[in-house]
Structure formats: structure tokens, C-alpha cells
Amino acid sequence: MKNKYLLINRYLISLIPLSLIFSIFIADLIVSLTSIFFFFYCLFKKNYNIFNVIEFKIFILFYLLCIIGSINSDFTIYSLTKVLPYIRFGLFIILVKYLIQNDKKFLFYFSNSILISFFILFIGLIFQILNIGPFTNSYLNNRYSSFFFDELIMGSYLIKILPISIALLFIFEKKVLIYFTVLFVSVMILISGERSAIISLSIFLGFLFIFTNLLNFKKKLIGIIFLLFTSSITLFLNDDLKFRVIDKTLYQLSIIEPERDYVEFKYSDKPEKYTAIAREEFFLPLKYYLLFNTGLKIYSDHILFGSGVKTFRMLCKKDEYYLKKNYLAFKDKPDDYYEGFTGVDGCSTHPHNYYIQLLSETGLLTTLIVFFVLCLSIFNYFKTNLFEKKIIFISIFINLFPFITTGSFFNNFISILIYLPICFIDIKKKNSTKTN
């Protein structure tokens, strides 16, 4: 019975990397059902020690504080319906840890699932670049997304899964495949045009090349040169990608001025009226500035426990929190100045930063817990001598890196990717070699 149970969970959880591409609902369903059944399985077997792990204890503390905040919320019922099912991710952590310890083939199946996912996304990316098949006219906003289509999250998916794949490949002593996967996936992330993913990739490669000795100096140098060369070719062969990744970023940092004609052509069907708006608002990170300000205003009224999970979308509409574009640098513009140019205000489904979202929706205490996990990952990275563990700690760090724009912390897709590396903290290669 035990073997059958392990077998079922092995195959189901190994499907998660693939299902995240084609159906987030199926991925979350797998997480939910396997976690719930595992909980009752442990109760039936009276295996209570499985819950006695530090990762689960930290999660439970975070979870209980979220519940308290939701109870104190102005939208109690709504918030509780969002936070109560969140327990599945804590149970998911101990389930995967249990599989790692008791199923010798689980890591093999999971690692292969990740590699298959990379290959599928690569095929879709080629089709999208060539504009053929189901990818005809699917190129949106200077971004490639492969089988994610209009969900422009391929880069985020890849950078969150890549470190886990590297750690698992190292366990199976596939060093050549590690080199190929790092280079191969890095180029795919760059092509995605997703700047937050590119920043995370840079952090990951920095840690990988500087603080580990998987590669000797010569191989590191060759890898860096190859990545720089490939990146340069990729960017300058695709003018739209170059514009998004380089030009737009430099403009936002006030380093360069964009070409007027290009701005007019790309972002305005009425250049005579909207060019100035595009230059003032579209290129500047004003949208995020407004969202961050709204989030911090909400937090100032709900310091300890927050306003309740997923309540930002409701509170940001209230007069005391709502920030419009003409409240800031452009308040002196006439009312019709922004007519037809929508989407720039301080209200959305979430504030687009994990920590500001946690501060506003769950309060200071939960935010400190997440920040503690971030700091702990860095501490453990330098503490451990095992390469596979270092990579997992890098993954946790880049997942929780505070200085980039993000999706919602409580989004199902993002939550699965956040908790996955935590599940693999205990992996260890037999006779594992030291990295320092």
C-alpha cells in the first residue's frame, strides 16, 4: 500500500513542471489533492513526526498570521476564502520532502519532467519566432512567451525552475548537461524580454560563476564570453527586444533619451497628441510608483496584521487610497490630456512587489518572516559546502528578491514556484563534493 501511494504521488508531482505550462488549474489541483490526501494519510498512520520540520513550522506561523489579518479585515469572508486553502502549500512542502526521503526514483522523474518542459518551451519559442502554427500573430509587446501565449511569464517560469534542474542534474552527475542547460535556458530567458527574469538570471549566474567551483576558471571565462556573445547577437538581431531590454531600461534610469519617431510609432496611434504622454508616463515606471504608494498607504493603516489577503484590489479603489496619475508630476495637465491613455493609476489586483503586498495585506510580522527566510537562504548558501544545496538556496533568494516587480505572492502559479525550491532543501548527493 505504501509503495502504491508513493508511486501515485511520484508521478503526479512530477507532472507539475509540465502542467504549469499548459494548465495552472491542473498544477494547483495536483498540489491540492496530493497535499490533502497526504495530510490524512499521516493522520491515519499516526505519523505526526512528519510535521516536525522547521520549514513547515515557519510556514504555519506565516499562515496563522495571515488568518488573523483576514479575520480583522473589512472583507473578512472574502479574505478568509482566499487564505484558508493556502495551507495546501505548507502540506505540499512536507509531502515533497517525504518523497525525497522515501522514493529513490522521485528526483529522477522530477528532473526529467523539468528538462522536457524546457524542450517543449524551446520548440514553442522557435515556432513563435517563425510565426507559424498556433503561434501566428502571438508576438505581444516585444515579448516571446512560447506555450504561455498571452501570459507573458515564460522568463519567470524558467528562472524559477532552472536552479532546481541544475541541483538535480548535479545529483545525477550530469555535468555536461548542466553546462548546456544553463546556456540554453539563459538565452531563452533573454529572448522572453521579461526584465525581472533577466535580473534574476543575472543574480543566479553571478552566484553560480563567482561562489561555486562547478567550473574552473577557464570554463567560467568561456561560459561568460559565450553568454555575452550570444546575448549581444540576440539583442541586436531583434530591434524590438533590444528596445525593451536595453533602450527602455536606460531611459527609465534617465541615462538616454529614446528616439522620438520610434516612440510615436510604437506607442501611439495619434502621435500629434500622445507622444508627450508616452514619453512622460509609458516609459517612466510611474505605474509601479503609484501602486507602491497605494500599498504603503494601506499598510500605514494596517501595520501589524495587514488589511487581509487579496484585499488590495478592493481597498485601492477607495478615495483615501486611490492615486491617479494627475496627483503627481502631471497634476497641472488638463483633464483631456490623458484621454485615451489608460492604465496609469495606483489601483490593480496587487501592488506588483511581494514585500509591499505582504505589508499591505498581511502586515509587518508576516513580511518579517518572509524577509527572514530570504536572509536565511543567503546565510545557508555561504554556510554549506554542498553544491546542490547552494543552488537551492540561490533559488530561494532570487524567488524572494525584494527589488524587482513581481506578480501576486498569493497567485497559484507563483506560489507553487516559490515553495518548490523550499521542498528540495534536503537533497544531497551521495558522496557529494565540496564547492569551497
Secondary structure, 3 states (H helix, E strand, C coil): CHHHHHHHHHHHHHCHHHHHHHCHHHHHHHHHHHHHHHHHHHHHCCCHHHHCCHHHHHHHHHHHHHHHHHHCCCCHHHHHHHHHHHHHHHHHHHHHHHHHHHCCCHHHHHHHHHHHHHHHHHHHHHHHHHCCHHHCCCCECCECCHHHCCCCCHHHHHHHHHHHHHHHHHHCCCHHHHHHHHHHHHHHHHHHCCHHHHHHHHHHHHHHHHHCCCCCHHHHHHHHHHHHHHHHHHHHHCHHHHHHHHHHHHHHCCCCCCCHHHHHHHHCCCHHHHHHHHHHHHCCCHHHHHHHHHHHHHHHHCCCCCCCCCCHHHHCCCCCCCCEHHHCCCCCCCHHHHCCCCCCECCCCCCCCHHHHHHHHHCHHHHHHHHHHHHHHHHHHHHCCEHHHHHHHHHHHHHCCCCCCCCCCCCHHHHHHHHHHHHCCCCCCCCCCECC
